[in-house]
């Protein structure tokens, strides 16, 4: 199970005369992250620093701020909320007062964290594609079990050997589904993971 944002969220902060605008959004892949950056980055701003996390992959950028003073703290805010498939862009309009590296880390990381605090989180369960093979005699019970496990049916074929179904089910439910299918078919149904 993973946790991500349900929808985009923004927040604005003034820190020692600099204006920090944080934008966070759920992203499915690197292309979506780039599109979000293009959508919210302000070319007139002093800096548009960002970070994204996609499952086990991540990237961040300081956009001219001292190394690891902006992008890395933004990534730390994402990880601190235990989120994935999320991108945060923090735009800074310089207000004339230098913050120092420590101040930048606090400003960028804090802006990202407070922005994320305003978001609505959802849990996503990884899915597994499977094939179910069963005798014709068990068509009704097999469909009932698949419905009980909230399996999404993509295709259904009848062959000389019986029923063949292409389904998608939550990954963590596969072992229990396999057992339930065996129970209703006297051990004859097969669940094959794609």
Secondary structure, 3 states (H helix, E strand, C coil): CEEEECCCEEEEEEECCEEEEEEEEECCCHHHHHHHHHHHCCCCCCEEEEEEEECCEEEEECCCCCCCCCHHHHHHHHHHCCCCCEEEEEEEECCCCCCHHHHHHHHHHHHHHHHHHCCCEEEECCEEEEEEEECHHHHHHHHHHHHHCCCEEEEEEEECCEEEEEEEEEHHHHHHHHHHHHHHCCCCCEEEEC
